[in-house]
Amino acid sequence: MKKFLVICLFLLAAGICFAGGRRDADPNSRNITIIFYGDKTDRMAQFMATDFPAYTKQRGLNINVDFQVLSWAEYAGPPVELRYASGEDFGTMTDQGFMARCISKSFLYDLTNLIDRYAPNVRKEVEASSFDAFSFNKRNYALPLGNKPNASEWYAVTVRQDILEEVGMKEVKTVEDLERFYTEARKRYPGHFGFGDGGPTDTYGVSRMVSRYISDKNIFFLNELIFTDASANDDKIYSYFESPEFKNYAAIARRWNRLGIFDQQIISDGSIGGSKFDAGQAFFRNGNAGRAWESLGTVRNSVPGAKLKTYFIGDAKGRSLVSRGTYSTAIQVSANSKNPEAYLELFNLLYADQQSYDFMTYGVRGMDYELNNSGKISMRKASQVFIPDWASNIASKWLRFETVVPDDVINDYRHWNDGAILQKDMGFVFDAEPVKVEYAQIQSVVNEFIPPLALGFTEYDSAYPEFSRRLKNAGIDKYIAEFQRQFSEFYRKR
């Protein structure tokens, strides 16, 4: 034991830490852990171990960052919640729903009184509405990042415009247009997927994409069970699975199943659709403001002449786009963090200037990327180094577009949110505690009935009576009533 203590003292004197993570020799250095999601590459690990610490030190930040990358399958899931419950000190990406769950369990640090002091750049560059979106009882439990046009995100469709033109079409305006595009394109590319996304069993998925076609309302989903009419000046909510809109969607799903638009491989692997699209082997997927340029470089790795374009199916001009605020993501910090201000300072550096934005988003110029004379970027490495550009996105200021992205696509992106209205539930957090039993029972029923209905394997008329009966028995009426009560109270106080 004495010999062990002598060795420990020697190692500590030498400034070496071996117990659970890297520690800077500088006694003033603060240790934080950042958790992102995706794939951690060798270059990412190298960047965070060498380039990043040198840069933060140069910019005057005494912060030692333990950067961890988890799979997207773990996002906002039990493994992350367990880390909160065990008292770990970390910051991670979040959304409003996950933040609300974490608040209810006292997992998060209240950042309200720290943001203006330690993250003034973020406060300046990110719209005020985004801070509102991540507030609860007028307190901020997460730091929003990004300033991107994202109105009606995933309520559009992004198509392979080059193939669309190849089959003699110019645009898609209706579901029938999309079906004709698929039918003609499949004759030329029989091995391609029709729908190339993460699986239509996500009841948000295709339902959102065709929402302007299945209803005369301006549908905006509050969760997988409930939607509002975003253009109506009221607090009324609608139970999606009990609505005419869902019946209309189920008819489309059945037709798409028969046409082959939903490939059966998606049933067993929901990620395969997106992979197929990225590889240039699918005709369309859910779209948003940035997909036509964000995915273009990846698709062109396989199909050099590929073109992408995003459309709204239905009368987009007749119904305003609906914005949730222009944030891309947000960072929340554990409640027992020893250095909560260090997390804010780190992301404050991101928005200090173009140099920091480029470094933290794209890496080292000449090693990870090159710029042309117009400021467009060519990535030399295939993956991110730290903050993905979709997360750091400052569309009107520092964001770099790849050299392959046409100027008209960039212009459409910058003006995407023009005329958009804010969603009604900005700042609303539903407390599910009063109906947690009913919600669990409803989820069980939905998980049993929705996959075959959403994929069109079962007929609506034959499956729906039993589905409806089971929803009623599970407590759907009580759940909807409680949601309506809370939402109406919130709506009156806005």
C-alpha positions in Angstrom: 0.0 0.0 0.0 2.8 2.4 0.9 4.6 1.8 -2.4 1.3 2.4 -4.3 0.8 5.7 -2.5 4.3 6.8 -3.3 3.7 6.0 -7.0 0.4 7.9 -7.0 2.0 11.0 -5.5 4.8 10.8 -8.1 2.3 10.6 -10.9 0.2 13.5 -9.5 3.3 15.6 -9.1 4.1 15.0 -12.8 0.6 16.2 -13.7 -0.6 12.9 -15.0 -4.2 11.7 -14.5 -5.2 8.1 -15.1 -8.5 7.8 -13.3 -11.3 8.2 -15.8 -10.3 10.8 -18.4 -7.9 13.3 -19.7 -6.9 16.1 -17.3 -4.9 19.2 -18.3 -1.8 19.9 -16.2 -3.0 23.4 -15.8 -4.7 23.5 -12.3 -7.1 26.1 -13.6 -8.4 23.9 -16.4 -12.0 22.9 -16.1 -13.1 19.5 -17.2 -16.3 19.0 -19.2 -17.8 16.2 -21.2 -19.7 16.7 -24.4 -21.9 14.0 -25.9 -22.8 14.1 -29.6 -24.3 11.5 -31.9 -23.2 9.8 -35.1 -20.0 8.0 -36.0 -16.7 8.9 -34.4 -13.9 8.8 -37.0 -10.1 8.6 -36.5 -9.8 12.2 -37.7 -12.5 13.4 -35.2 -10.6 11.7 -32.4 -7.3 13.2 -33.6 -8.8 16.7 -33.9 -10.3 16.6 -30.4 -7.1 15.3 -28.9 -4.6 17.7 -30.5 -6.0 20.6 -32.7 -9.0 21.5 -30.5 -7.2 21.8 -27.2 -4.5 23.9 -28.8 -7.1 26.3 -30.3 -9.2 26.7 -27.2 -6.0 27.5 -25.2 -5.0 30.0 -27.9 -8.4 31.7 -27.5 -8.1 31.9 -23.7 -10.4 29.0 -22.7 -9.0 26.8 -19.9 -11.3 24.0 -20.7 -10.5 20.3 -21.1 -13.1 18.6 -23.2 -13.9 14.9 -23.1 -15.7 14.4 -26.4 -17.9 11.3 -26.7 -19.9 10.2 -29.7 -22.8 7.8 -29.3 -25.0 6.2 -32.0 -28.2 8.1 -32.9 -30.1 5.0 -31.6 -29.1 6.2 -28.1 -30.3 9.8 -28.6 -32.6 10.9 -25.7 -32.9 7.3 -24.7 -32.6 5.3 -21.4 -28.7 5.0 -21.6 -28.4 8.8 -21.5 -31.1 9.2 -18.8 -29.2 6.6 -16.7 -26.1 8.7 -16.9 -28.0 11.7 -15.6 -29.5 9.6 -12.8 -26.1 8.3 -11.8 -24.9 11.9 -11.3 -22.5 12.2 -14.3 -21.4 15.7 -15.4 -22.0 16.2 -19.1 -23.7 18.3 -21.8 -25.5 16.9 -24.7 -27.8 17.7 -27.7 -31.5 17.8 -26.8 -34.9 18.7 -28.1 -38.0 20.1 -26.3 -39.5 16.7 -25.5 -36.3 15.3 -24.1 -35.6 18.5 -22.2 -39.1 18.3 -20.6 -38.6 14.7 -19.5 -35.2 15.6 -18.0 -36.7 18.6 -16.2 -39.4 16.5 -14.7 -36.7 14.2 -13.2 -34.5 17.1 -12.0 -31.7 16.1 -14.3 -30.8 19.6 -15.7 -28.9 22.7 -14.6 -30.9 25.9 -14.7 -28.8 28.0 -17.1 -31.0 31.1 -17.0 -28.7 33.3 -14.9 -25.5 32.1 -16.7 -26.4 32.6 -20.4 -26.0 36.4 -20.7 -22.7 36.3 -18.9 -21.0 33.3 -20.4 -22.7 32.9 -23.8 -23.3 36.5 -25.0 -22.4 35.5 -28.6 -25.0 32.8 -28.6 -27.6 35.2 -27.2 -26.7 37.7 -30.0 -26.6 35.3 -33.0 -29.5 32.9 -32.1 -33.0 34.3 -32.4 -34.9 35.1 -29.2 -37.7 32.7 -30.1 -35.3 29.8 -30.0 -34.5 30.6 -26.3 -38.3 30.8 -25.7 -38.6 27.3 -27.2 -36.2 25.9 -24.6 -37.7 27.6 -21.6 -39.9 26.1 -18.9 -41.7 28.4 -16.5 -39.6 31.2 -18.1 -36.3 29.5 -17.1 -33.8 28.2 -19.7 -32.6 24.7 -19.2 -30.9 24.4 -22.5 -28.7 26.6 -24.8 -30.1 26.7 -28.3 -27.7 26.6 -31.2 -28.1 27.5 -34.9 -30.1 30.1 -36.8 -31.4 28.2 -39.7 -34.6 28.5 -41.8 -36.5 25.4 -40.7 -40.2 26.2 -41.1 -42.4 23.2 -41.7 -39.4 20.9 -41.3 -40.1 17.4 -42.7 -43.5 18.5 -44.1 -41.9 18.7 -47.6 -40.4 16.1 -50.0 -36.9 16.2 -51.4 -36.6 14.5 -54.8 -33.9 13.4 -57.2 -34.5 16.3 -59.6 -32.1 14.9 -62.2 -34.2 11.7 -62.4 -37.4 13.7 -62.3 -36.3 15.6 -65.4 -34.9 12.5 -67.0 -38.4 11.0 -67.0 -39.9 14.1 -68.6 -41.3 15.9 -65.5 -40.4 19.3 -64.1 -41.9 19.3 -60.6 -44.1 17.5 -58.2 -47.2 19.2 -56.8 -49.5 16.4 -55.8 -49.3 12.8 -54.4 -50.3 11.7 -57.9 -47.3 13.5 -59.3 -45.0 11.7 -56.9 -46.5 8.4 -57.8 -46.1 9.0 -61.5 -42.5 10.0 -60.9 -41.8 6.8 -59.0 -43.6 4.6 -61.6 -41.6 6.1 -64.5 -38.3 6.3 -62.7 -38.6 2.7 -61.5 -38.7 1.6 -65.2 -35.2 3.0 -65.6 -33.8 2.2 -62.2 -35.5 -1.0 -61.1 -33.2 -1.5 -58.1 -33.9 1.9 -56.5 -36.1 2.6 -53.5 -39.1 4.9 -53.9 -39.2 6.3 -50.4 -35.7 6.7 -49.1 -36.0 7.7 -45.5 -35.9 6.4 -41.9 -39.1 4.3 -42.0 -42.7 5.3 -42.5 -43.6 3.5 -39.3 -42.7 6.9 -37.7 -46.2 8.3 -37.7 -44.7 11.8 -38.2 -42.8 10.7 -41.3 -44.9 10.3 -44.4 -48.0 11.8 -42.6 -46.1 15.1 -42.4 -44.9 14.9 -45.9 -48.4 14.6 -47.3 -50.2 16.6 -44.6 -51.1 19.4 -47.0 -52.8 16.8 -49.2 -54.8 14.9 -46.7 -56.4 17.9 -45.0 -57.7 21.4 -45.6 -56.2 22.3 -42.2 -52.7 23.6 -41.8 -51.6 20.5 -40.0 -48.9 20.8 -37.4 -48.2 17.8 -35.1 -47.6 18.5 -31.4 -46.6 14.8 -31.0 -47.3 11.5 -32.7 -50.9 11.5 -31.4 -52.0 15.1 -31.7 -52.0 17.9 -34.2 -53.4 21.5 -34.4 -54.5 23.7 -37.3 -51.5 26.1 -37.2 -53.4 28.8 -39.1 -56.5 28.8 -36.9 -56.6 31.4 -34.1 -57.6 28.9 -31.5 -56.3 26.3 -29.0 -58.2 23.3 -30.5 -56.2 20.0 -30.7 -57.1 17.0 -32.8 -56.5 13.3 -32.1 -54.7 12.2 -35.3 -55.5 8.5 -35.2 -59.2 9.3 -34.8 -59.3 11.9 -37.5 -60.4 11.9 -41.2 -56.8 13.0 -41.9 -55.4 9.6 -40.8 -58.0 7.8 -42.9 -56.8 9.8 -45.9 -53.2 9.0 -45.1 -53.9 5.3 -44.7 -55.4 5.2 -48.2 -52.2 6.7 -49.6 -50.0 4.3 -47.6 -52.0 1.3 -49.0 -51.6 2.6 -52.6 -47.9 3.1 -52.1 -47.5 -0.3 -50.7 -49.1 -1.8 -53.8 -46.9 0.3 -56.0 -43.7 -0.7 -54.2 -42.8 2.7 -53.0 -42.3 1.3 -49.5 -39.6 -1.2 -49.8 -40.1 -4.1 -47.4 -36.5 -3.9 -46.2 -37.5 -0.8 -44.3 -39.6 -2.9 -42.0 -36.6 -4.7 -40.5 -34.1 -1.8 -40.8 -35.5 1.7 -40.6 -32.2 3.3 -41.4 -31.8 1.6 -44.8 -34.0 4.1 -46.6 -31.8 7.1 -45.8 -28.7 5.1 -46.6 -30.1 4.3 -50.0 -30.9 7.9 -50.7 -27.5 9.1 -49.7 -26.0 6.4 -52.0 -28.1 7.8 -54.9 -30.4 4.8 -54.9 -33.7 6.2 -53.9 -36.1 8.7 -55.6 -37.4 10.8 -52.7 -37.4 11.4 -49.0 -38.8 13.8 -46.3 -37.5 17.3 -47.0 -36.7 20.4 -45.1 -35.1 23.8 -45.9 -31.5 22.4 -46.1 -31.9 18.9 -47.4 -31.4 19.9 -51.1 -27.9 21.2 -50.3 -27.0 19.3 -47.1 -27.4 15.9 -48.9 -26.1 16.9 -52.3 -22.4 16.3 -51.7 -23.1 12.9 -50.2 -25.3 11.8 -53.1 -22.9 13.2 -55.7 -20.1 10.9 -54.2 -22.1 8.1 -55.9 -23.9 10.0 -58.7 -21.7 13.0 -59.8 -24.5 14.6 -61.8 -27.2 14.3 -59.2 -29.6 17.2 -58.5 -31.9 17.6 -55.5 -35.0 19.8 -55.1 -37.5 20.2 -52.3 -41.3 20.6 -52.9 -44.5 20.9 -50.9 -47.2 18.5 -51.9 -50.4 20.5 -51.8 -51.0 24.3 -51.8 -47.9 25.5 -50.0 -48.7 29.1 -51.1 -52.2 28.9 -49.6 -51.0 27.8 -46.2 -48.2 29.5 -44.3 -45.1 27.5 -43.3 -44.9 26.9 -39.6 -41.7 27.7 -37.7 -40.6 26.3 -34.4 -37.9 29.0 -34.1 -34.7 28.9 -36.1 -32.6 26.8 -33.7 -30.9 23.7 -35.0 -30.5 21.9 -31.7 -29.7 22.8 -28.1 -27.3 21.8 -25.4 -28.4 20.8 -21.9 -26.1 20.3 -18.9 -26.4 18.0 -16.0 -27.9 19.4 -12.8 -24.8 18.7 -10.7 -22.2 20.0 -13.1 -19.2 21.5 -11.4 -18.5 23.9 -14.3 -21.8 24.7 -16.0 -20.3 28.0 -17.2 -17.6 26.2 -19.1 -20.1 24.5 -21.4 -21.6 27.9 -22.2 -18.2 29.4 -22.8 -17.3 26.6 -25.2 -20.3 27.2 -27.4 -19.9 30.9 -27.1 -16.6 30.5 -28.8 -18.3 28.9 -31.8 -20.1 32.2 -32.6 -17.2 34.5 -31.8 -16.2 35.0 -35.4 -15.8 33.3 -38.8 -12.5 31.8 -37.8 -13.9 30.0 -34.7 -17.0 28.9 -36.6 -14.9 27.4 -39.4 -12.5 25.7 -37.0 -15.1 24.2 -34.7 -17.4 23.2 -37.6 -15.1 22.3 -40.5 -11.7 21.7 -38.9 -8.3 22.8 -40.1 -8.1 24.5 -43.5 -5.8 22.6 -45.8 -6.3 19.4 -43.9 -10.0 19.0 -43.5 -11.3 21.5 -46.1 -10.5 24.1 -48.8 -12.2 27.3 -49.8 -12.6 28.7 -53.3 -12.6 32.4 -54.2 -16.3 32.8 -53.5 -16.1 31.3 -50.0 -17.6 27.9 -50.9 -16.2 24.9 -49.2 -14.8 21.6 -50.4 -14.4 19.0 -47.6 -11.3 16.9 -47.8 -12.5 14.6 -45.1 -15.8 12.8 -45.3 -16.9 13.4 -41.7 -17.3 16.1 -39.1 -14.5 17.0 -36.7 -16.6 18.4 -33.8 -19.9 20.3 -34.3 -21.8 19.2 -37.3 -22.7 22.0 -39.6 -26.4 21.3 -39.4 -26.1 21.9 -35.6 -23.9 25.1 -35.7 -25.8 26.5 -38.7 -25.8 30.3 -38.9 -27.5 30.5 -42.3 -27.3 34.2 -42.8 -23.7 34.7 -41.7 -20.9 32.2 -41.4 -22.3 29.0 -42.9 -20.2 27.6 -45.7 -21.9 25.9 -48.7 -20.2 23.2 -50.7 -18.9 24.1 -54.2 -21.4 21.7 -55.7 -24.4 23.6 -54.4 -26.0 25.9 -57.0 -26.6 29.6 -56.1 -30.4 29.3 -56.7 -30.6 26.5 -54.1 -28.6 28.7 -51.6 -31.0 31.6 -52.3 -34.1 29.4 -51.8 -32.6 28.3 -48.5 -31.9 31.7 -47.2 -35.4 32.9 -47.9 -37.2 29.6 -46.9 -38.7 31.1 -43.7 -40.0 34.3 -45.3 -43.6 34.7 -44.2 -43.6 31.8 -41.8 -45.7 31.8 -38.7 -44.6 30.5 -35.3 -46.1 27.2 -34.1 -48.7 27.6 -31.4 -46.9 25.5 -28.7 -43.7 27.5 -28.5 -42.6 27.1 -24.9 -45.3 24.5 -24.1 -44.2 21.4 -22.2 -46.9 18.8 -21.6 -46.8 17.2 -18.1 -47.7 13.5 -18.9 -47.7 12.5 -15.2 -51.5 12.6 -14.8 -52.0 10.2 -17.8 -48.8 8.3 -17.7 -50.6 5.0 -17.4 -53.0 5.8 -20.3 -50.1 7.0 -22.4 -48.1 3.8 -21.9 -51.2 1.7 -22.8 -51.9 3.9 -25.9 -48.3 3.5 -27.0 -48.6 -0.3 -26.8 -51.7 -0.2 -29.0 -50.1 2.2 -31.5 -47.0 0.0 -31.7 -49.1 -3.0 -32.6 -51.5 -1.4 -35.2 -49.7 1.5 -36.8 -46.7 -0.2 -38.6 -48.9 -2.3 -40.9 -51.4 0.6 -41.4 -48.6 3.2 -42.0 -46.9 0.9 -44.4 -50.1 0.0 -46.2 -50.0 -3.7 -45.4 -53.5 -3.7 -44.0 -56.7 -2.0 -45.2 -58.0 0.8 -43.1 -61.6 -0.4 -43.2 -60.7 -3.8 -41.9 -58.1 -2.8 -39.3 -59.5 0.4 -37.9 -62.6 -0.7 -35.9 -60.4 -2.9 -33.6 -57.7 -0.2 -33.5 -60.2 2.4 -32.4 -61.8 0.1 -29.8 -58.3 -0.7 -28.3 -57.4 3.0 -28.3 -60.6 3.8 -26.3 -59.9 1.0 -23.9 -56.3 2.3 -23.4 -57.6 5.7 -22.4 -57.2 7.9 -25.5 -60.1 10.1 -24.4 -58.6 10.8 -21.0 -55.2 11.5 -22.6 -56.6 13.9 -25.2 -58.7 15.7 -22.6 -55.7 16.2 -20.3 -53.5 17.4 -23.1 -56.3 19.8 -24.2 -56.7 21.1 -20.6 -53.0 21.9 -20.3 -52.6 23.3 -23.8 -55.6 25.6 -23.4 -54.3 26.9 -20.1 -50.9 27.6 -21.8 -52.6 29.2 -24.8 -54.6 31.6 -22.7 -51.4 32.8 -20.8 -49.2 33.3 -23.9 
